[in-house]
Amino acid sequence: MLQFLQFIEKLSGVLGVDCISADVGLDGATDAALLRAEQLAKNEAAAVTDQKSQLYALKRKLKTMKEQLDGKVTDEFVKYLAEY
């Protein structure tokens, strides 16, 4: 039991939960650690979603820029050929 309490104390420290004390008890400490882990998981999921959205937007922008570049290269090539 002492090892489990030490584990919960370490886990709470890593998760940033500072409610481990004699007043809170083991149930309160485990609940607080679980809630914090759930909060971190939700935040991570939101961050991943945001990164995916940004990546999609950058890919679209890159595609548009490539198409614009291809158009300019084609126009310049046609002008070059017309000169000769």
Secondary structure, 3 states (H helix, E strand, C coil): CHHHHHHHHHHHHHHCCCCCCCCCHHHHHHHHHHHHHHHHHHHHHHHHHHHHHHHHHHHHHHHHHHHHHHHHHHHHHHHHHHHC
